[in-house]
Amino acid sequence: MSDAEPISWDHLKTRRPGDAERAALRATLIDRALAVRQNGWDDYRTVWTTGEQAGVAYLLQDTAVLEELEEHEGSVLTRFAGELYGFNGARKDIESGLVGTQEWFATTRKELNTRSPGSTD
């Protein structure tokens, strides 16, 4: 057995991402979604994590990719709630039915669609 101290995750529980972090996440997802629309998925499947792929697929409303990843709306929204609001904020958003995270994705999807000709809203 190791004499190492147990790892404390408490600092993550109090972490609360700010507007700049959410804006950076939005920009990243939009850039990736635009890349997928232009180039298809093949170049990115081995580069992006499953969670990253699921977020882009959800943004693009690509149900086929979500099925391949064995992801569904609830799993994607729950994952991103943590990224958007931190541990405690995500718990509150989950308890309220992930309304904040859904709104964030809806706004992100609208922005994506303004930047991508021929897309659907």
Buried (B, 14 or more C-beta within 10 A) or exposed (E): EEEEEEEEEEEEEEBEBEEEBBEEBBEEBBEBBBBBBEEEBEEBEEEBEEBBBBBBBBBBEBEEBBEEBEBBBEBBBBBBBBBBBBBEBBBEBBEEEBEBBBEBBEEBBEBBBEEBEEBEE
